[in-house]
Amino acid sequence: MPEVTYHQLDTVLRSLGFAVREPDPDTRVYKHPGGALLAFPTNPDNAPVREHHLVASRMTLEVFGIADAPEFASRLQKAG
């Protein structure tokens, strides 16, 4: 998969129904109505997503039945 930016990840998570809050300047939290929760350090929008953040996102989406791996990858590509 080509490099994914935090902007792309943000776009995809929001499109899947996640609400975003920043409880402090260094943290961004994504919460889904179905109970899924993701938290990342705040990064510049154009910064490449760290691999473990991408894996955590993909796994969370799958576990909560929000999106499977192929759909997640497709949405990330389209968000680019």
ROLO-590300 format. One record per residue: residue in three letters; residue number from 0; chain; x, y, z of N, C-alpha, C, CB in turn. Coordinates in nm, 4 decimals, decimal comma, m for minus. Atoms other than C-alpha are relative to their C-alpha. Glycine has a CB too. Layout:
BEGIN
resn=ALA; resi=NUM; chain=A; nc1=X; nc2=Y; nc3=Z; cac1=X; cac2=Y; cac3=Z; cc1=X; cc2=Y; cc3=Z; cbc1=X; cbc2=Y; cbc3=Z
...
END
This chain:
BEGIN
resn=MET; resi=0; chain=A; nc1=0,0850; nc2=m0,1181; nc3=0,0000; cac1=0,0000; cac2=0,0000; cac3=0,0000; cc1=0,0891; cc2=0,1239; cc3=0,0000; cbc1=m0,0964; cbc2=0,0001; cbc3=0,1227
resn=PRO; resi=1; chain=A; nc1=m0,0789; nc2=m0,1242; nc3=0,0012; cac1=0,1328; cac2=0,3471; cac3=m0,0808; cc1=m0,0078; cc2=0,0693; cc3=0,1363; cbc1=m0,0502; cbc2=0,0955; cbc3=m0,1118
resn=GLU; resi=2; chain=A; nc1=m0,0039; nc2=m0,0735; nc3=m0,1258; cac1=0,2184; cac2=0,5827; cac3=0,2018; cc1=m0,1344; cc2=0,0679; cc3=0,0275; cbc1=0,1128; cbc2=0,1042; cbc3=m0,0024
resn=VAL; resi=3; chain=A; nc1=0,1270; nc2=m0,0589; nc3=m0,0426; cac1=m0,0889; cac2=0,6973; cac3=0,3958; cc1=0,0315; cc2=0,1131; cc3=0,0969; cbc1=m0,0944; cbc2=m0,1072; cbc3=0,0663
resn=THR; resi=4; chain=A; nc1=m0,0223; nc2=m0,1131; nc3=m0,0899; cac1=m0,1047; cac2=1,0357; cac3=0,5675; cc1=m0,1071; cc2=0,0017; cc3=0,1103; cbc1=m0,0014; cbc2=0,1338; cbc3=m0,0795
resn=TYR; resi=5; chain=A; nc1=0,0979; nc2=m0,0139; nc3=m0,1078; cac1=m0,2813; cac2=1,1274; cac3=0,8903; cc1=m0,1270; cc2=0,0700; cc3=m0,0494; cbc1=0,0610; cbc2=0,0780; cbc3=0,1177
resn=HIS; resi=6; chain=A; nc1=0,1194; nc2=m0,0626; nc3=0,0580; cac1=m0,5149; cac2=1,3447; cac3=0,6836; cc1=m0,0895; cc2=m0,1055; cc3=m0,0640; cbc1=0,0396; cbc2=0,1069; cbc3=m0,1043
resn=GLN; resi=7; chain=A; nc1=0,0774; nc2=0,1065; nc3=0,0627; cac1=m0,6238; cac2=1,0408; cac3=0,4810; cc1=m0,0668; cc2=m0,0874; cc3=0,1064; cbc1=0,0901; cbc2=m0,0856; cbc3=m0,0911
resn=LEU; resi=8; chain=A; nc1=0,0550; nc2=0,0837; nc3=m0,1059; cac1=m0,6706; cac2=0,8330; cac3=0,7963; cc1=m0,1159; cc2=0,0719; cc3=0,0691; cbc1=0,1095; cbc2=m0,0370; cbc3=0,1024
resn=ASP; resi=9; chain=A; nc1=0,1050; nc2=m0,0802; nc3=m0,0623; cac1=m0,8734; cac2=1,1130; cac3=0,9564; cc1=m0,1253; cc2=0,0030; cc3=m0,0880; cbc1=0,0503; cbc2=0,1434; cbc3=0,0263
resn=THR; resi=10; chain=A; nc1=0,1117; nc2=m0,0051; nc3=0,0943; cac1=m1,0920; cac2=1,1433; cac3=0,6456; cc1=m0,0783; cc2=m0,1316; cc3=0,0002; cbc1=0,0512; cbc2=0,0308; cbc3=m0,1416
resn=VAL; resi=11; chain=A; nc1=0,0650; nc2=0,1312; nc3=0,0034; cac1=m1,1634; cac2=0,7700; cac3=0,6394; cc1=m0,0731; cc2=m0,0283; cc3=0,1311; cbc1=0,1033; cbc2=m0,1103; cbc3=m0,0275
resn=LEU; resi=12; chain=A; nc1=0,0647; nc2=0,0282; nc3=m0,1285; cac1=m1,2366; cac2=0,7383; cac3=1,0108; cc1=m0,1263; cc2=0,0839; cc3=0,0173; cbc1=0,0972; cbc2=0,0268; cbc3=0,1159
resn=ARG; resi=13; chain=A; nc1=0,1198; nc2=m0,0849; nc3=m0,0092; cac1=m1,4761; cac2=1,0334; cac3=0,9994; cc1=m0,1100; cc2=m0,0504; cc3=m0,0934; cbc1=0,0350; cbc2=0,1466; cbc3=m0,0341
resn=SER; resi=14; chain=A; nc1=0,0998; nc2=0,0499; nc3=0,0956; cac1=m1,6482; cac2=0,8876; cac3=0,6903; cc1=m0,0667; cc2=m0,1285; cc3=0,0492; cbc1=0,0653; cbc2=m0,0245; cbc3=m0,1361
resn=LEU; resi=15; chain=A; nc1=0,0554; nc2=0,1230; nc3=m0,0568; cac1=m1,7041; cac2=0,5672; cac3=0,8875; cc1=m0,0796; cc2=0,0263; cc3=0,1281; cbc1=0,1121; cbc2=m0,0992; cbc3=0,0285
resn=GLY; resi=16; chain=A; nc1=0,0848; nc2=m0,0343; nc3=m0,1132; cac1=m1,8869; cac2=0,7540; cac3=1,1623; cc1=0,0708; cc2=0,0340; cc3=0,1296; cbc1=m0,0899; cbc2=m0,1097; cbc3=0,0252
resn=PHE; resi=17; chain=A; nc1=m0,0737; nc2=m0,0351; nc3=m0,1211; cac1=m1,6102; cac2=0,8311; cac3=1,4106; cc1=m0,0106; cc2=0,1495; cc3=0,0272; cbc1=0,1474; cbc2=m0,0418; cbc3=m0,0122
resn=ALA; resi=18; chain=A; nc1=m0,0054; nc2=m0,1394; nc3=m0,0449; cac1=m1,6373; cac2=1,1540; cac3=1,6077; cc1=0,1402; cc2=0,0236; cc3=0,0551; cbc1=m0,1114; cbc2=0,0316; cbc3=0,1089
resn=VAL; resi=19; chain=A; nc1=m0,1366; nc2=m0,0320; nc3=m0,0410; cac1=m1,3128; cac2=1,3317; cac3=1,6907; cc1=m0,0014; cc2=0,1029; cc3=0,1117; cbc1=0,0822; cbc2=0,0518; cbc3=m0,1194
resn=ARG; resi=20; chain=A; nc1=m0,0222; nc2=m0,1027; nc3=m0,1021; cac1=m1,2044; cac2=1,5149; cac3=2,0001; cc1=0,1485; cc2=0,0028; cc3=0,0313; cbc1=m0,0848; cbc2=m0,0274; cbc3=0,1295
resn=GLU; resi=21; chain=A; nc1=m0,1400; nc2=m0,0166; nc3=m0,0385; cac1=m0,8712; cac2=1,6476; cac3=2,1160; cc1=0,0016; cc2=0,0462; cc3=0,1448; cbc1=0,0750; cbc2=0,1023; cbc3=m0,0940
resn=PRO; resi=22; chain=A; nc1=0,0058; nc2=m0,0344; nc3=m0,1419; cac1=m0,8651; cac2=1,6313; cac3=2,4956; cc1=0,1167; cc2=0,0864; cc3=0,0467; cbc1=m0,0043; cbc2=m0,1254; cbc3=0,0816
resn=ASP; resi=23; chain=A; nc1=m0,1136; nc2=m0,0885; nc3=m0,0248; cac1=m0,5267; cac2=1,8019; cac3=2,4932; cc1=0,0713; cc2=0,0192; cc3=m0,1331; cbc1=0,0974; cbc2=m0,0585; cbc3=0,1100
resn=PRO; resi=24; chain=A; nc1=m0,0636; nc2=m0,0301; nc3=0,1300; cac1=m0,2992; cac2=1,9460; cac3=2,2226; cc1=0,0823; cc2=m0,1155; cc3=m0,0592; cbc1=0,0896; cbc2=0,1199; cbc3=0,0155
resn=ASP; resi=25; chain=A; nc1=m0,0858; nc2=0,1090; nc3=0,0476; cac1=m0,0995; cac2=1,6225; cac3=2,1976; cc1=m0,0737; cc2=m0,1288; cc3=m0,0334; cbc1=0,1032; cbc2=m0,0293; cbc3=0,1022
resn=THR; resi=26; chain=A; nc1=0,0757; nc2=0,1241; nc3=0,0189; cac1=m0,3810; cac2=1,3689; cac3=2,1581; cc1=m0,1251; cc2=0,0229; cc3=m0,0839; cbc1=m0,0385; cbc2=m0,0596; cbc3=0,1353
resn=ARG; resi=27; chain=A; nc1=0,1228; nc2=m0,0014; nc3=0,0801; cac1=m0,6556; cac2=1,2998; cac3=1,9053; cc1=m0,0705; cc2=m0,1337; cc3=0,0253; cbc1=0,0305; cbc2=0,0220; cbc3=m0,1553
resn=VAL; resi=28; chain=A; nc1=0,0777; nc2=0,1185; nc3=m0,0330; cac1=m0,9307; cac2=1,0550; cac3=2,0032; cc1=m0,1164; cc2=m0,0132; cc3=m0,0971; cbc1=m0,0508; cbc2=0,0061; cbc3=0,1459
resn=TYR; resi=29; chain=A; nc1=0,1100; nc2=0,0315; nc3=0,0917; cac1=m1,1730; cac2=0,8907; cac3=1,7595; cc1=m0,0923; cc2=m0,0981; cc3=0,0709; cbc1=0,0527; cbc2=m0,0595; cbc3=m0,1364
resn=LYS; resi=30; chain=A; nc1=0,0973; nc2=0,0874; nc3=m0,0653; cac1=m1,4906; cac2=0,7391; cac3=1,9026; cc1=m0,1163; cc2=m0,0283; cc3=m0,0945; cbc1=m0,0513; cbc2=0,0634; cbc3=0,1313
resn=HIS; resi=31; chain=A; nc1=0,1084; nc2=0,0439; nc3=0,0875; cac1=m1,7472; cac2=0,5382; cac3=1,7077; cc1=m0,1237; cc2=m0,0289; cc3=0,0846; cbc1=0,0417; cbc2=m0,1257; cbc3=m0,0820
resn=PRO; resi=32; chain=A; nc1=0,1222; nc2=0,0280; nc3=m0,0759; cac1=m2,1125; cac2=0,5086; cac3=1,8157; cc1=m0,0124; cc2=m0,1467; cc3=0,0436; cbc1=m0,1205; cbc2=0,0379; cbc3=m0,0828
resn=GLY; resi=33; chain=A; nc1=0,0036; nc2=0,1420; nc3=m0,0340; cac1=m2,0641; cac2=0,1302; cac3=1,8203; cc1=0,0960; cc2=m0,0394; cc3=0,1106; cbc1=0,0296; cbc2=m0,0808; cbc3=m0,1208
resn=GLY; resi=34; chain=A; nc1=m0,0894; nc2=0,0281; nc3=m0,1113; cac1=m1,8032; cac2=0,1588; cac3=2,0953; cc1=0,1483; cc2=m0,0029; cc3=m0,0337; cbc1=m0,0369; cbc2=m0,1282; cbc3=0,0586
resn=ALA; resi=35; chain=A; nc1=m0,1415; nc2=0,0019; nc3=0,0387; cac1=m1,4790; cac2=0,1532; cac3=1,8961; cc1=0,0673; cc2=0,1309; cc3=0,0408; cbc1=0,0149; cbc2=m0,0232; cbc3=m0,1525
resn=LEU; resi=36; chain=A; nc1=m0,0751; nc2=m0,1163; nc3=m0,0452; cac1=m1,2142; cac2=0,3901; cac3=2,0281; cc1=0,1443; cc2=m0,0110; cc3=m0,0491; cbc1=m0,0050; cbc2=0,0125; cbc3=0,1549
resn=LEU; resi=37; chain=A; nc1=m0,1391; nc2=m0,0084; nc3=0,0454; cac1=m0,8808; cac2=0,4952; cac3=1,8756; cc1=0,0583; cc2=0,1299; cc3=0,0522; cbc1=0,0106; cbc2=m0,0077; cbc3=m0,1563
resn=ALA; resi=38; chain=A; nc1=m0,0667; nc2=m0,1217; nc3=m0,0469; cac1=m0,6329; cac2=0,7429; cac3=2,0228; cc1=0,1412; cc2=0,0019; cc3=m0,0556; cbc1=0,0015; cbc2=0,0079; cbc3=0,1560
resn=PHE; resi=39; chain=A; nc1=m0,1322; nc2=m0,0176; nc3=0,0591; cac1=m0,3222; cac2=0,8766; cac3=1,8539; cc1=0,0596; cc2=0,1318; cc3=0,0474; cbc1=m0,0074; cbc2=m0,0042; cbc3=m0,1546
resn=PRO; resi=40; chain=A; nc1=m0,0599; nc2=m0,1317; nc3=m0,0229; cac1=m0,0702; cac2=1,1478; cac3=1,9267; cc1=m0,0364; cc2=0,0900; cc3=m0,1182; cbc1=0,1566; cbc2=m0,0102; cbc3=0,0175
resn=THR; resi=41; chain=A; nc1=0,0289; nc2=m0,0944; nc3=0,1073; cac1=m0,1497; cac2=1,4599; cac3=1,7251; cc1=0,1216; cc2=0,0067; cc3=m0,0925; cbc1=m0,0355; cbc2=0,1416; cbc3=0,0571
resn=ASN; resi=42; chain=A; nc1=m0,1055; nc2=m0,0042; nc3=0,1017; cac1=0,0516; cac2=1,4585; cac3=1,4016; cc1=m0,0403; cc2=0,0980; cc3=m0,1089; cbc1=0,0264; cbc2=m0,1416; cbc3=m0,0601
resn=PRO; resi=43; chain=A; nc1=0,0348; nc2=m0,0855; nc3=0,1141; cac1=0,0725; cac2=1,6977; cac3=1,1072; cc1=m0,0814; cc2=m0,0801; cc3=m0,1019; cbc1=0,1284; cbc2=0,0583; cbc3=m0,0665
resn=ASP; resi=44; chain=A; nc1=0,0867; nc2=0,0681; nc3=0,0972; cac1=m0,1904; cac2=1,6148; cac3=0,8448; cc1=0,0784; cc2=m0,0700; cc3=m0,1105; cbc1=m0,0959; cbc2=0,0995; cbc3=m0,0620
resn=ASN; resi=45; chain=A; nc1=m0,0756; nc2=0,0569; nc3=0,1122; cac1=0,0738; cac2=1,5468; cac3=0,5803; cc1=0,1051; cc2=m0,1025; cc3=0,0434; cbc1=0,0674; cbc2=0,1108; cbc3=m0,0768
resn=ALA; resi=46; chain=A; nc1=m0,0974; nc2=0,0983; nc3=m0,0489; cac1=0,2847; cac2=1,3180; cac3=0,8028; cc1=m0,0466; cc2=m0,1413; cc3=m0,0335; cbc1=0,0211; cbc2=0,0148; cbc3=0,1527
resn=PRO; resi=47; chain=A; nc1=0,0389; nc2=0,1389; nc3=0,0260; cac1=0,2924; cac2=0,9496; cac3=0,7090; cc1=m0,0471; cc2=m0,0665; cc3=0,1294; cbc1=0,1183; cbc2=m0,0795; cbc3=m0,0615
resn=VAL; resi=48; chain=A; nc1=0,0534; nc2=0,0713; nc3=m0,1161; cac1=0,0878; cac2=0,7313; cac3=0,9418; cc1=0,1000; cc2=m0,1067; cc3=0,0432; cbc1=m0,1384; cbc2=m0,0639; cbc3=m0,0321
resn=ARG; resi=49; chain=A; nc1=m0,0870; nc2=0,1048; nc3=m0,0541; cac1=0,3015; cac2=0,5152; cac3=1,1672; cc1=m0,0684; cc2=m0,1348; cc3=m0,0200; cbc1=0,0317; cbc2=0,0247; cbc3=0,1516
resn=GLU; resi=50; chain=A; nc1=0,0534; nc2=0,1322; nc3=0,0335; cac1=0,2580; cac2=0,1498; cac3=1,0804; cc1=m0,0898; cc2=m0,0560; cc3=0,1111; cbc1=0,1147; cbc2=m0,0969; cbc3=m0,0274
resn=HIS; resi=51; chain=A; nc1=0,0810; nc2=0,0567; nc3=m0,1081; cac1=0,1272; cac2=0,0524; cac3=1,4242; cc1=m0,1329; cc2=0,0745; cc3=0,0165; cbc1=0,0782; cbc2=0,0035; cbc3=0,1314
resn=HIS; resi=52; chain=A; nc1=0,1278; nc2=m0,0721; nc3=m0,0034; cac1=m0,1411; cac2=0,3250; cac3=1,4046; cc1=m0,0924; cc2=m0,0521; cc3=m0,1106; cbc1=0,0228; cbc2=0,1533; cbc3=m0,0160
resn=LEU; resi=53; chain=A; nc1=0,0775; nc2=0,0536; nc3=0,1117; cac1=m0,2529; cac2=0,1896; cac3=1,0681; cc1=m0,0536; cc2=m0,1394; cc3=0,0346; cbc1=0,0866; cbc2=m0,0057; cbc3=m0,1284
resn=VAL; resi=54; chain=A; nc1=0,0412; nc2=0,1359; nc3=m0,0394; cac1=m0,2624; cac2=m0,1686; cac3=1,1998; cc1=m0,1078; cc2=0,0063; cc3=0,1083; cbc1=0,1221; cbc2=m0,0818; cbc3=0,0507
resn=ALA; resi=55; chain=A; nc1=0,0997; nc2=m0,0138; nc3=m0,1068; cac1=m0,4514; cac2=m0,0627; cac3=1,5140; cc1=m0,1347; cc2=0,0450; cc3=m0,0570; cbc1=0,0487; cbc2=0,1006; cbc3=0,1069
resn=SER; resi=56; chain=A; nc1=0,1238; nc2=m0,0473; nc3=0,0626; cac1=m0,7062; cac2=0,1220; cac3=1,2998; cc1=m0,0682; cc2=m0,1133; cc3=m0,0746; cbc1=0,0285; cbc2=0,1171; cbc3=m0,0959
resn=ARG; resi=57; chain=A; nc1=0,0565; nc2=0,1096; nc3=0,0791; cac1=m0,7547; cac2=m0,1706; cac3=1,0639; cc1=m0,0590; cc2=m0,1083; cc3=0,0899; cbc1=0,1071; cbc2=m0,0606; cbc3=m0,0914
resn=MET; resi=58; chain=A; nc1=0,0477; nc2=0,1058; nc3=m0,0896; cac1=m0,7888; cac2=m0,4215; cac3=1,3466; cc1=m0,1254; cc2=0,0438; cc3=0,0765; cbc1=0,1108; cbc2=m0,0396; cbc3=0,0990
resn=THR; resi=59; chain=A; nc1=0,1162; nc2=m0,0511; nc3=m0,0722; cac1=m1,0328; cac2=m0,2032; cac3=1,5410; cc1=m0,1226; cc2=0,0013; cc3=m0,0899; cbc1=0,0276; cbc2=0,1409; cbc3=0,0541
resn=LEU; resi=60; chain=A; nc1=0,1118; nc2=m0,0020; nc3=0,0936; cac1=m1,2512; cac2=m0,1551; cac3=1,2340; cc1=m0,0538; cc2=m0,1407; cc3=m0,0250; cbc1=0,0427; cbc2=0,0642; cbc3=m0,1321
resn=GLU; resi=61; chain=A; nc1=0,0422; nc2=0,1379; nc3=0,0235; cac1=m1,2574; cac2=m0,5301; cac3=1,1741; cc1=m0,0689; cc2=m0,0587; cc3=0,1228; cbc1=0,1200; cbc2=m0,0861; cbc3=m0,0388
resn=VAL; resi=62; chain=A; nc1=0,0552; nc2=0,0581; nc3=m0,1231; cac1=m1,3224; cac2=m0,6307; cac3=1,5361; cc1=m0,1398; cc2=0,0535; cc3=0,0294; cbc1=0,0927; cbc2=0,0290; cbc3=0,1186
resn=PHE; resi=63; chain=A; nc1=0,1300; nc2=m0,0607; nc3=m0,0276; cac1=m1,6129; cac2=m0,3888; cac3=1,5688; cc1=m0,0975; cc2=m0,0117; cc3=m0,1180; cbc1=0,0187; cbc2=0,1459; cbc3=0,0360
resn=GLY; resi=64; chain=A; nc1=0,0883; nc2=0,0211; nc3=0,1143; cac1=m1,7561; cac2=m0,4858; cac3=1,2285; cc1=m0,0319; cc2=0,1268; cc3=m0,0772; cbc1=m0,1269; cbc2=m0,0622; cbc3=0,0460
resn=ILE; resi=65; chain=A; nc1=0,0230; nc2=m0,1280; nc3=0,0676; cac1=m1,7223; cac2=m0,1332; cac3=1,0899; cc1=0,0443; cc2=m0,0073; cc3=m0,1460; cbc1=0,0747; cbc2=0,1138; cbc3=0,0726
resn=ALA; resi=66; chain=A; nc1=m0,0527; nc2=0,0167; nc3=0,1361; cac1=m1,5109; cac2=m0,2181; cac3=0,7833; cc1=0,1027; cc2=m0,1124; cc3=0,0013; cbc1=0,0636; cbc2=0,1329; cbc3=m0,0535
resn=ASP; resi=67; chain=A; nc1=m0,1024; nc2=0,1036; nc3=0,0093; cac1=m1,3027; cac2=m0,5118; cac3=0,6678; cc1=0,1267; cc2=0,0595; cc3=m0,0620; cbc1=m0,0511; cbc2=m0,1212; cbc3=m0,0837
resn=ALA; resi=68; chain=A; nc1=m0,1301; nc2=m0,0492; nc3=0,0477; cac1=m0,9395; cac2=m0,4801; cac3=0,5578; cc1=m0,0048; cc2=0,0513; cc3=m0,1443; cbc1=0,1037; cbc2=m0,1104; cbc3=0,0106
resn=PRO; resi=69; chain=A; nc1=0,0043; nc2=m0,0515; nc3=0,1373; cac1=m1,0115; cac2=m0,4509; cac3=0,1820; cc1=m0,0758; cc2=0,1332; cc3=m0,0118; cbc1=m0,0645; cbc2=m0,1032; cbc3=m0,0910
resn=GLU; resi=70; chain=A; nc1=0,0750; nc2=m0,1260; nc3=0,0058; cac1=m1,2736; cac2=m0,1793; cac3=0,2368; cc1=0,0812; cc2=0,1151; cc3=0,0587; cbc1=m0,1335; cbc2=m0,0135; cbc3=0,0750
resn=PHE; resi=71; chain=A; nc1=m0,0845; nc2=m0,1017; nc3=m0,0630; cac1=m1,0404; cac2=0,0115; cac3=0,4702; cc1=0,1092; cc2=0,0456; cc3=m0,0965; cbc1=0,0628; cbc2=m0,0544; cbc3=0,1301
resn=ALA; resi=72; chain=A; nc1=m0,1072; nc2=m0,0325; nc3=0,0956; cac1=m0,7558; cac2=m0,0061; cac3=0,2160; cc1=m0,0550; cc2=0,0808; cc3=m0,1171; cbc1=0,0678; cbc2=m0,1290; cbc3=m0,0519
resn=SER; resi=73; chain=A; nc1=0,0611; nc2=m0,0702; nc3=0,1125; cac1=m0,9875; cac2=0,1066; cac3=m0,0632; cc1=m0,0348; cc2=0,1441; cc3=0,0385; cbc1=m0,1261; cbc2=m0,0746; cbc3=m0,0476
resn=ARG; resi=74; chain=A; nc1=0,0362; nc2=m0,1351; nc3=m0,0454; cac1=m1,1164; cac2=0,4032; cac3=0,1371; cc1=0,1240; cc2=0,0865; cc3=0,0190; cbc1=m0,0797; cbc2=m0,0069; cbc3=0,1314
resn=LEU; resi=75; chain=A; nc1=m0,1239; nc2=m0,0772; nc3=m0,0172; cac1=m0,7624; cac2=0,5079; cac3=0,2269; cc1=0,0545; cc2=0,0458; cc3=m0,1344; cbc1=0,1062; cbc2=m0,0834; cbc3=0,0740
resn=GLN; resi=76; chain=A; nc1=m0,0507; nc2=m0,0330; nc3=0,1345; cac1=m0,6609; cac2=0,4976; cac3=m0,1379; cc1=m0,0832; cc2=0,1114; cc3=m0,0628; cbc1=m0,0014; cbc2=m0,1253; cbc3=m0,0914
resn=LYS; resi=77; chain=A; nc1=0,0882; nc2=m0,1013; nc3=0,0579; cac1=m0,9647; cac2=0,7029; cac3=m0,2426; cc1=0,0148; cc2=0,1350; cc3=0,0724; cbc1=m0,1463; cbc2=m0,0477; cbc3=0,0062
resn=ALA; resi=78; chain=A; nc1=m0,0158; nc2=m0,1239; nc3=m0,0773; cac1=m0,8967; cac2=0,9573; cac3=0,0350; cc1=0,1259; cc2=0,0747; cc3=m0,0385; cbc1=0,0023; cbc2=m0,0303; cbc3=0,1488
resn=GLY; resi=79; chain=A; nc1=m0,1269; nc2=m0,0594; nc3=0,0379; cac1=m0,5543; cac2=1,0258; cac3=m0,1159; cc1=m0,0077; cc2=0,0979; cc3=m0,1033; cbc1=0,0903; cbc2=m0,0974; cbc3=m0,0406
END
